[in-house]
């Protein structure tokens, strides 16, 4: 068929729609120009040209907005609808191309050229048609949106071009692809193009089908899980478990997400929570995992309290709650000052060493209060299992974290004041050495990543202010002691004890016994008598017990006898406390031969120690009694050897060791005594006994002796001086090298004592011995 030019054919632009030749289709027309074009076509020969717009959104498209290739169409029927829209039935006749536009007032007409198709009947065309039908059949089976009748209709078509058009019209193609098929006049090319398009659509449908099946399976699985979970909730509700494991897991998940734990710890917690969710509640491992997750959640990851860096306020708090103890207070204020300047200081490791009852534990509480930090205390007395510090492995039944991690969980912050009470009382056995485990805790270079066997995740202890307390530093292993800053608290003087009674102990005991300040009056003389005759200690614990006894008796008198006020004086003190327990002033009442007062340092503070020497006829036997340790026995041997070597100078019979047995005795034999500070005491007692010269009753002494008579330095001078002061001594002989330690002794004690530094035993004998000898 030759191409033919048709002039002034009315143009009907289509939006989102395309009509192929031989297609019969209903169209709804509403635009004014389109309606006029239809009416003009109906008045002429019922012929109209249908061309598709490039953009659907344009209401009045121009020449550039309309595809040039369209369909020359016959209007078979036209019907006006009530809403003003015209419904028209059209039949596509031939492809045509716009040659020119004729813009009229009411509508647009075009001159078109019909595009004739070549009729093919060769084998290639037949093969292409069969291929197209085969693909169309497969597409229908996958799609299931096209009826079998449609396929039957297509199979009856004999013209290759028409078959390509009809198949393309049934495919959900993009407007661009449909227009491309319309513009392809060559039949073979059109068949190939439609085959390619239907092949692509078939692949897309296959993928959509797989996606649909996958989504369906996922939906089925989700619905199944939902159904099973609902069933589980119902069962748990019937059994009395309202929330069930699902709610529990959800709650734990929220807590994990809300906590400030590090990412590595969070991953561990979520992993364990996933395991917990899958394990039945009846399983023993379920409770183990739950406990572990709870510990991880409850630890104060990243939670810090802000330090109160007010030095004046801190100083006031420490002074109000504790009398004396200047060194400790000074150290705490130094820490606060540096913290204020740097704001990044690691927590120091302090060890408060001293006798019982001097306020070590209560001082740690005051430090926490002055810093405005949480306070945690753990007692280490008797701890002998390493797992008490580091925790148990989770594989053990009843496993739990160590005391350090438990304390941090209880504190709720990463920077509490942590008191390690009685650190010198730890022991070790086959279960491990807890003091070795403490090395990591108390090492500032290591404790930023402390590892507990139970938690298994590193925990930062570097900001914790550790305070340890100890009575006896000698029992603390060297490596552990090396990691701590030792602050010695020697004990209190009588004056300090009296102040502590008035400011702290008495108000506390009155409150505990339900007494008011006016109910009980304690005279100062009674307080001093109570300190001297009813207690014998470095601290104030025994003193507090005696005050409690007075308060109990006062309470009974007020209730039973209806008395309003009780006054305790030095005269009626025995009515409240009974007979005196101690004799004030342990010093001898007279100068005696062979009796010397030594000064000793014990775990309960400084004390006096009477050393007696007696001579009896014999063959030079040296007898030592009084439960003495090896060091004191060696001191006695050294003193004995020195005196033998200096017998002539000391006016002693050189053969005294062949004529006399010498008995050295230290009273209170049930109490073990040992230490390197009794050398000059024993030597003085020996010289006094051998020469017959008495020793001054007011002199106490301490110091070790060498075989050459040199006096060596000792430790604990402050404690010994306090003991001497309590015993009523007036003079203390001490090694020359310890002269520098006199400044540490409280001024009230120094005023009542005379200190005589010596470097040789000759000086000791000169000051201690009085009168003439034999």
C-alpha positions in Angstrom: 0.0 0.0 0.0 1.4 3.3 -1.1 1.8 6.1 1.5 -1.1 8.5 1.2 -1.4 12.2 2.4 -4.7 13.1 4.2 -5.3 16.8 4.9 -7.2 18.6 7.7 -7.8 15.5 9.8 -9.0 16.6 13.3 -6.3 15.8 16.0 -7.3 14.2 19.3 -4.2 14.2 21.8 -4.3 11.2 24.2 -2.9 11.3 27.7 -1.2 8.1 28.9 -2.9 6.0 26.3 -2.1 4.7 22.9 -4.2 3.0 20.1 -2.7 0.5 17.7 -4.2 -0.2 14.2 -7.1 -2.8 14.2 -7.7 -2.0 17.9 -11.3 -1.1 19.0 -11.3 1.0 22.2 -13.5 3.2 24.3 -12.2 6.7 25.1 -13.5 9.3 27.5 -13.0 12.8 26.2 -13.4 15.9 28.3 -11.1 18.7 27.1 -12.8 21.4 25.1 -10.5 21.2 22.0 -10.7 17.4 22.0 -14.5 17.6 22.1 -14.6 20.1 19.2 -12.3 17.8 17.2 -14.6 14.9 17.8 -17.7 16.9 16.7 -15.9 18.1 13.6 -14.9 14.5 12.7 -18.5 13.4 13.2 -19.8 16.1 10.9 -17.3 15.1 8.2 -16.4 11.5 7.6 -16.0 10.2 11.2 -12.3 10.0 10.7 -9.9 11.4 13.4 -6.1 11.2 14.1 -5.1 9.9 17.6 -1.6 10.9 18.8 -0.2 10.5 22.4 1.2 13.4 24.5 4.7 13.1 25.8 3.7 14.5 29.2 0.4 13.5 30.8 0.2 16.6 33.0 -0.1 19.1 30.1 -3.7 20.2 29.4 -3.1 22.0 26.1 -0.1 20.4 24.4 1.7 22.1 21.6 3.4 20.6 18.6 6.5 19.6 20.5 4.5 17.9 23.3 2.9 15.4 20.9 4.5 12.3 19.3 4.5 12.6 15.5 3.5 9.0 14.8 -0.1 8.1 15.8 -3.1 6.2 14.5 -5.6 7.1 11.8 -8.8 6.1 13.4 -12.6 5.8 12.6 -15.2 6.9 15.1 -17.7 4.1 15.4 -19.9 5.5 18.2 -20.1 8.7 20.3 -22.2 9.2 23.5 -22.5 12.2 25.8 -22.4 11.3 29.5 -24.4 13.3 32.2 -21.2 14.8 33.6 -20.4 16.5 30.3 -17.8 13.9 29.3 -18.1 12.3 25.8 -17.5 8.5 25.6 -16.4 7.5 22.1 -15.8 4.1 20.5 -12.9 4.2 18.0 -11.3 1.7 15.7 -7.6 2.1 14.7 -7.0 1.8 10.9 -3.4 2.6 10.0 -0.2 4.1 11.3 0.2 7.7 10.2 2.7 10.5 10.7 2.0 14.2 11.2 3.3 16.3 8.3 2.0 19.7 9.4 -0.4 21.3 11.9 -3.3 23.5 11.1 -4.3 25.6 14.2 -8.0 26.4 14.0 -10.0 28.4 16.5 -11.8 25.5 18.2 -9.6 22.5 17.5 -6.4 21.5 15.9 -6.2 19.6 12.6 -3.2 18.0 10.9 -2.0 16.9 7.6 -0.9 13.2 8.0 0.9 10.7 5.9 -0.2 7.1 6.2 2.6 4.6 6.9 1.9 1.5 4.9 3.0 -2.0 6.1 4.6 -4.6 4.0 2.7 -7.9 4.0 5.1 -10.8 4.9 4.5 -14.5 4.5 8.1 -15.9 4.6 9.5 -18.5 7.0 11.3 -16.0 9.1 8.1 -14.1 9.8 6.4 -17.4 10.7 9.2 -18.3 13.1 9.0 -14.9 14.7 5.3 -15.2 15.1 5.6 -18.6 16.7 8.4 -17.3 19.1 6.2 -14.4 20.0 3.2 -16.7 20.7 5.4 -19.0 22.8 6.6 -16.1 24.9 3.1 -14.7 25.2 1.8 -18.1 26.4 4.5 -18.3 29.0 3.8 -14.7 30.1 0.1 -15.4 30.5 0.8 -18.5 32.6 3.1 -16.4 34.9 1.0 -13.3 34.9 -2.5 -14.8 35.2 -3.9 -11.4 34.4 -4.8 -12.2 30.7 -7.5 -14.6 29.9 -7.1 -17.8 27.8 -9.7 -16.3 25.3 -7.3 -13.5 24.6 -4.5 -15.9 23.8 -6.9 -17.9 21.6 -7.8 -14.7 19.7 -4.1 -13.8 19.2 -3.3 -17.3 17.9 -6.0 -16.8 15.1 -4.2 -13.7 13.8 -2.4 -14.4 10.6 -0.8 -11.0 9.9 2.6 -10.7 11.6 2.3 -6.9 12.1 -1.2 -7.1 13.6 -0.1 -9.9 16.0 2.8 -7.7 17.2 0.4 -4.8 17.8 -2.2 -6.8 19.7 0.4 -8.5 21.9 2.1 -5.2 22.7 -1.3 -3.7 23.6 -1.8 -6.4 26.3 1.6 -5.9 27.9 2.0 -3.5 30.9 4.7 -1.5 29.0 5.9 2.0 29.6 4.4 4.6 27.3 7.8 5.1 25.7 8.1 1.4 24.8 4.5 1.3 23.4 5.2 4.4 21.2 8.4 2.7 20.0 6.4 -0.3 18.8 3.9 2.0 17.1 6.7 3.9 15.3 8.4 0.7 14.1 6.9 0.2 10.6 9.1 -2.7 9.6 7.2 -5.8 10.6 10.2 -8.0 11.4 11.8 -5.3 13.5 8.5 -4.8 15.3 8.2 -8.5 16.0 11.7 -8.7 17.3 11.1 -5.6 19.5 7.9 -7.0 21.0 9.6 -10.4 21.6 12.4 -8.5 23.5 9.9 -6.5 25.5 7.8 -9.6 26.4 10.9 -11.5 27.4 11.9 -8.6 29.7 8.4 -8.5 31.2 8.5 -12.2 31.7 11.8 -12.0 33.6 10.5 -9.1 35.7 7.4 -11.3 36.6 9.7 -14.2 37.5 11.6 -12.0 39.9 8.3 -10.5 41.3 7.1 -14.0 41.8 10.2 -15.0 43.7 10.0 -11.8 45.8 6.3 -12.5 46.4 7.0 -16.1 47.5 9.9 -14.9 49.8 7.7 -12.2 51.3 4.9 -14.7 51.8 7.2 -17.2 53.5 8.5 -14.4 55.7 5.0 -13.3 56.5 4.0 -16.8 57.2 7.0 -17.2 59.6 6.3 -13.9 61.3 2.6 -14.8 61.7 3.5 -18.2 63.0 6.0 -16.7 65.5 3.4 -14.1 66.5 0.8 -16.8 67.0 3.1 -19.0 69.0 4.2 -16.0 71.2 0.5 -15.2 71.8 -0.1 -18.8 72.8 3.0 -18.7 75.1 1.7 -15.5 76.7 -1.7 -17.1 77.3 -0.1 -20.2 78.8 2.1 -18.1 81.0 -0.8 -16.1 82.1 -2.7 -19.2 83.1 0.3 -20.4 85.0 0.5 -17.1 86.9 3.5 -15.6 85.0 2.0 -12.4 83.8 4.9 -11.0 81.8 6.7 -14.1 80.8 10.1 -14.3 79.2 9.2 -12.1 76.3 8.4 -9.1 78.4 11.5 -9.9 80.5 13.7 -9.9 77.5 12.2 -6.7 76.2 12.8 -5.0 79.6 16.4 -6.2 79.7 17.0 -5.0 76.2 15.8 -1.5 77.1 18.0 -1.4 80.2 21.0 -2.5 78.1 20.4 0.2 75.5 19.8 2.9 78.2 23.0 2.1 80.1 26.3 3.8 79.5 28.3 0.6 79.2 31.2 0.5 76.6 30.4 -0.9 73.2 32.3 -4.1 73.7 30.4 -4.7 77.0 27.1 -3.9 75.3 27.8 -6.4 72.5 28.6 -9.1 75.2 25.3 -8.2 77.0 23.2 -8.4 73.9 24.8 -11.7 72.9 24.1 -13.2 76.3 20.5 -11.8 76.1 20.0 -13.5 72.8 21.2 -16.8 74.4 18.9 -16.2 77.3 15.9 -15.7 75.1 16.4 -19.1 73.3 17.2 -21.2 76.4 14.1 -22.6 78.3 13.4 -21.1 81.7 13.6 -24.5 83.3 17.3 -24.8 82.2 19.9 -24.2 84.9 21.9 -22.1 82.5 19.0 -19.7 82.1 19.3 -18.4 85.6 23.2 -18.2 85.3 22.9 -16.0 82.2 20.1 -13.9 83.7 22.3 -13.2 86.8 25.2 -12.3 84.6 23.1 -9.8 82.5 21.8 -8.3 85.7 25.3 -7.7 87.0 26.4 -6.1 83.7 23.3 -3.8 83.8 23.7 -2.8 87.5 27.4 -1.8 87.3 27.7 2.0 87.1 29.4 2.2 83.6 30.4 5.8 83.0 28.5 7.2 86.0 30.5 9.7 88.0 29.6 12.0 90.9 31.0 15.5 90.8 33.6 16.1 93.6 33.0 19.0 96.0 36.3 20.8 95.5 35.7 23.3 98.4 38.9 23.1 100.5 37.5 25.3 103.3 34.3 23.3 103.6 36.2 20.0 103.5 38.6 21.2 106.2 35.6 22.2 108.4 34.0 18.8 108.0 37.2 16.9 108.9 37.8 19.2 111.9 34.3 18.9 113.1 34.2 15.1 113.0 37.8 14.3 114.1 40.1 15.8 116.7 43.8 15.9 115.7 45.0 13.6 112.9 46.6 16.6 111.1 48.6 14.5 108.7 45.6 12.7 107.3 43.6 15.9 106.9 46.5 17.6 105.2 46.8 14.8 102.7 43.1 14.9 101.8 43.2 18.6 101.3 46.3 18.3 99.1 44.4 15.8 97.0 41.4 18.1 96.6 43.7 21.0 95.7 45.5 19.1 92.9 42.1 17.7 91.7 40.8 21.2 91.4 43.8 22.3 89.4 44.0 19.3 87.0 40.5 17.8 87.2 42.1 14.5 86.0 43.9 13.1 89.0 43.8 9.4 89.6 42.5 8.2 92.9 45.3 7.8 95.5 45.7 4.6 97.5 45.9 5.6 101.2 46.6 3.2 104.0 45.7 4.5 107.5 47.8 2.5 109.9 47.4 2.6 113.7 46.0 0.9 116.8 42.3 0.0 117.1 39.9 2.7 118.1 41.8 5.7 116.8 39.2 6.5 114.2 40.5 5.0 110.9 37.2 3.8 109.6 35.2 6.9 110.7 37.9 9.1 109.2 37.4 7.4 105.8 33.6 8.2 106.1 34.5 11.8 106.8 36.7 11.9 103.7 33.8 10.7 101.6 31.6 13.3 103.1 34.0 16.1 102.5 34.4 15.0 98.8 30.6 14.5 98.5 31.3 11.0 97.2 29.6 7.7 97.8 31.1 5.6 100.6 31.6 1.8 100.4 33.3 -0.4 103.0 34.4 -4.0 102.8 36.0 -5.9 105.6 39.0 -8.0 104.6 39.6 -9.6 108.0 39.9 -13.4 107.6 39.6 -13.3 103.8 41.8 -16.2 102.4 40.2 -17.0 99.0 41.4 -15.1 95.9 37.9 -15.4 94.4 36.6 -13.1 97.2 38.6 -10.3 95.5 38.5 -11.4 91.8 35.2 -13.3 91.7 34.4 -16.8 90.6 34.4 -18.2 87.1 30.8 -18.5 85.8 31.3 -22.2 85.3 31.1 -22.8 89.0 27.8 -23.3 90.8 26.8 -20.2 92.8 29.4 -18.0 91.1 29.3 -14.3 91.8 31.6 -11.3 91.3 34.3 -10.4 93.9 33.9 -8.0 96.7 35.4 -5.1 94.6 32.8 -5.4 91.8 30.0 -6.0 94.3 31.1 -2.8 96.1 31.2 -0.8 92.9 27.7 -2.0 92.0 26.4 -1.0 95.4 28.1 2.4 95.1 26.4 3.2 91.8 29.3 5.4 90.7 32.7 4.9 89.2 34.4 7.2 91.7 33.4 6.3 95.3 35.5 6.3 98.4 36.3 2.6 98.9 37.4 1.5 102.3 39.4 -1.7 102.5 39.1 -2.4 106.2 41.6 -4.6 108.1 43.8 -5.2 105.0 46.5 -6.6 107.3 44.2 -9.4 108.4 44.1 -11.2 105.1 45.5 -14.7 105.0 46.2 -17.3 102.3 45.7 -21.0 101.8 45.3 -23.6 99.0 42.5 -21.5 97.5 44.9 -18.7 96.5 46.5 -15.6 97.9 44.0 -12.7 98.1 46.7 -10.1 98.9 48.3 -10.9 95.5 44.9 -10.3 93.9 44.7 -7.0 95.6 47.9 -5.9 93.8 46.0 -5.1 90.6 43.2 -3.3 92.5 45.6 -1.1 94.3 48.1 -0.4 91.5 47.3 3.0 89.9 49.1 1.8 86.7 46.9 -1.3 86.4 43.5 -0.7 88.0 42.1 1.3 85.0 41.3 -2.1 83.4 40.6 -4.4 86.4 39.4 -7.8 85.4 36.9 -9.8 87.5 36.7 -13.5 86.8 32.9 -13.4 86.8 32.3 -10.2 84.8 35.2 -11.0 82.3 35.0 -7.4 81.0 37.6 -4.8 82.1 36.3 -2.3 84.7 37.9 1.1 85.4 38.9 1.6 89.0 41.4 4.4 88.4 39.0 7.1 89.7 38.2 5.3 93.0 39.7 6.7 96.1 40.9 3.6 97.9 41.5 3.9 101.7 42.9 0.8 103.5 43.2 0.4 107.2 45.7 -1.7 109.1 46.7 -2.3 112.7 50.1 -3.9 111.9 52.0 -3.1 108.8 54.4 -5.9 109.4 51.8 -8.5 108.3 51.1 -6.8 104.9 53.2 -8.3 102.1 55.9 -6.0 100.7 54.6 -5.7 97.1 51.1 -4.7 98.4 52.5 -2.3 101.0 54.6 -0.7 98.3 51.5 0.3 96.3 50.0 2.2 99.2 50.7 5.6 100.7 51.1 4.8 104.4 49.7 7.4 106.9 50.4 6.5 110.5 47.8 7.3 113.2 49.7 6.8 116.5 46.9 7.4 119.1 45.6 10.1 121.3 46.9 12.0 124.3 44.8 12.4 127.4 44.0 16.0 126.4 42.8 14.8 123.0 40.8 12.0 124.5 39.1 14.4 126.8 38.2 16.7 123.9 36.9 13.7 121.9 34.7 12.6 124.8 33.2 16.1 125.1 32.7 16.8 121.4 31.9 13.4 119.9 31.5 10.4 122.2 29.3 11.8 124.9 26.7 13.5 122.6 26.6 10.2 120.6 26.0 8.1 123.7 23.4 10.4 125.1 21.4 10.2 121.9 21.7 6.4 121.7 20.5 6.0 125.3 17.6 8.5 125.0 19.1 11.0 127.2 19.1 14.8 126.8 22.1 17.0 127.5 20.7 18.3 130.8 20.0 14.7 132.1 23.7 13.8 132.5 26.6 16.0 133.4 30.2 14.6 133.3 32.8 16.7 135.1 36.2 17.1 133.4 38.0 15.6 136.4 35.8 12.5 136.0 36.6 12.3 132.3 40.4 12.3 133.1 39.9 9.7 135.8 38.0 7.5 133.4 40.8 7.8 130.9 43.5 7.1 133.4 42.0 4.4 135.6 39.4 2.6 133.5 41.1 2.5 130.0 44.5 1.6 128.8 44.5 2.1 125.0 45.8 4.2 122.2 42.3 4.8 120.8 38.9 5.6 122.3 36.9 2.4 121.8 37.2 1.3 125.4 36.5 4.8 126.6 33.3 4.8 124.6 32.2 1.5 126.3 32.8 3.1 129.7 30.7 6.1 128.7 27.9 3.8 127.5 28.0 2.1 131.0 27.6 5.5 132.7 24.7 6.4 130.3 22.9 3.1 131.1 23.1 3.6 134.8 22.0 7.2 134.4 19.1 6.1 132.3 18.0 3.6 135.0 18.3 6.2 137.7 16.2 8.6 135.8 13.5 6.1 135.1 13.5 4.2 138.4 14.1 7.0 140.8 12.5 9.8 138.8 15.7 11.9 138.9 16.0 14.8 136.5 19.8 15.3 136.5 22.7 13.0 137.1 26.2 14.5 137.8 29.3 12.3 137.5 32.4 13.5 139.4 35.8 12.0 140.2 34.4 11.1 143.7 31.3 9.1 142.6 32.8 7.7 139.3 33.3 4.3 141.0 29.6 4.1 141.6 29.0 4.0 137.9 32.1 2.1 136.7 33.1 0.0 139.7 36.6 -0.4 141.1 39.5 1.1 139.2 40.9 -1.3 136.5 44.4 0.2 136.1 46.9 2.0 138.1 47.7 5.3 136.6 51.4 5.8 136.1 52.9 2.4 135.5 56.4 3.7 136.4 58.0 2.4 139.5 57.3 4.3 142.7 61.0 4.0 143.9 64.4 3.7 142.3 65.2 0.0 142.2 68.2 -2.1 141.3 67.9 -4.3 138.3 64.5 -2.9 137.2 64.2 -0.7 134.1 61.1 0.6 132.4 61.3 0.0 128.6 59.1 1.4 125.9 57.4 -1.0 123.5 55.3 -0.6 120.3 52.3 -3.0 120.0 49.4 -3.3 117.7 47.2 -1.5 120.2 49.6 1.4 120.6 52.6 2.3 122.7 53.1 0.8 126.1 55.7 0.5 128.9 57.5 -2.7 129.6 59.2 -3.5 132.9 62.5 -5.5 132.6 63.9 -7.2 135.7 67.3 -8.7 136.3 68.2 -10.8 139.3 71.5 -12.4 140.3 72.0 -15.7 142.2 75.0 -17.8 143.0 75.8 -20.1 140.2 78.1 -20.8 137.2 77.2 -18.0 134.8 74.0 -19.4 133.4 71.8 -16.8 131.5 68.1 -17.5 131.8 65.5 -15.5 129.8 61.8 -15.7 130.7 58.6 -13.9 129.8 57.6 -15.4 126.4 60.3 -13.5 124.6 60.8 -13.6 120.8 64.0 -14.4 119.0 64.9 -10.7 118.5 64.7 -9.9 122.2 66.7 -12.9 123.1 69.4 -11.8 120.7 69.3 -8.3 122.2 69.8 -9.8 125.7 72.8 -11.9 124.3 74.3 -8.8 122.7 73.9 -6.7 126.0 75.4 -9.6 128.0 78.4 -9.8 125.6 79.0 -6.0 125.7 78.9 -5.9 129.5 81.5 -8.8 129.7 83.8 -6.9 127.4 83.5 -3.7 129.3 83.4 -5.2 132.9 86.5 -3.3 134.1 85.3 0.1 132.9 81.9 -0.5 134.5 83.4 -1.5 137.9 82.0 -5.0 137.5 83.9 -8.2 138.6 85.3 -9.6 135.3 84.5 -13.1 136.5 80.9 -12.4 137.3 79.7 -14.8 134.7 81.5 -17.6 136.5 80.0 -16.8 140.0 76.4 -15.9 139.2 73.5 -17.1 137.3 71.7 -14.2 135.6 67.9 -14.3 135.3 66.3 -11.7 132.9 62.5 -11.6 133.2 59.9 -9.5 131.4 56.5 -9.6 133.3 53.1 -10.4 131.8 54.5 -13.6 130.5 51.3 -14.7 128.7 51.8 -11.8 126.2 54.3 -12.4 123.4 57.0 -9.7 123.2 59.5 -9.2 120.5 61.1 -6.3 118.6 64.5 -4.6 118.0 64.2 -1.9 120.7 65.0 -3.5 124.1 68.8 -3.7 123.8 69.7 -0.7 125.9 66.9 -1.5 128.4 68.2 -5.0 129.1 71.8 -3.7 129.2 70.9 -1.0 131.7 69.1 -3.6 133.9 72.1 -5.9 133.8 74.6 -3.2 134.7 72.2 -2.0 137.5 72.0 -5.5 138.9 75.8 -6.2 138.6 76.8 -2.8 140.1 74.0 -2.5 142.6 73.2 1.0 141.4 69.5 1.7 141.2 67.7 3.0 138.1 65.7 6.2 138.1 62.0 5.5 138.5 61.1 8.4 136.1 63.2 7.1 133.2 61.9 5.1 130.3 64.1 4.1 127.4 64.1 2.5 123.9 66.9 1.6 121.5 68.9 -1.3 120.2 72.5 -2.0 121.1 75.4 -3.4 119.2 78.4 -5.4 120.5 80.4 -2.2 120.6 77.8 -0.4 122.7 76.4 1.8 119.9 72.7 2.7 120.2 70.7 2.0 117.0 67.5 3.8 115.9 64.0 2.3 116.4 60.5 2.8 115.1 57.2 4.0 116.6 58.7 6.8 118.8 55.4 8.7 118.8 53.4 5.7 120.1 56.1 4.9 122.7 56.1 8.5 123.9 52.3 8.4 124.3 52.6 5.2 126.3 55.3 6.8 128.5 53.1 9.8 129.1 50.2 7.6 130.1 52.5 5.7 132.4 53.6 8.9 134.2 57.2 8.8 133.1 59.2 12.1 133.0 62.3 11.3 131.0 62.8 9.3 127.8 66.1 8.1 126.6 66.1 7.5 122.8 68.6 6.9 120.0 70.3 10.0 118.6 69.1 9.1 115.1 65.5 9.3 116.3 65.8 12.9 117.5 64.2 14.1 114.3 61.0 12.2 115.2 60.4 14.2 118.3 58.5 16.8 116.3 55.8 14.3 115.4 54.9 13.9 119.1 52.0 16.1 120.2 53.0 19.3 121.9 51.0 18.5 125.1 53.0 15.3 125.4 56.4 16.9 124.7 55.8 19.5 127.4 55.5 16.8 130.1 58.5 14.7 129.0 62.2 15.3 128.8 63.9 13.7 125.8 67.6 12.6 126.0 69.1 11.5 122.7 72.0 9.1 123.0 74.4 7.4 120.7 76.3 5.1 123.0 75.4 2.9 126.0 77.7 4.9 128.3 75.5 7.9 127.9 72.4 5.8 128.8 74.1 4.5 132.0 75.1 8.0 132.9 71.5 9.3 132.7 69.6 6.3 134.0 71.7 5.1 136.9 71.5 7.0 140.2 73.2 6.6 143.6 76.2 4.6 144.5 76.6 0.9 143.9 78.4 -1.8 145.6 
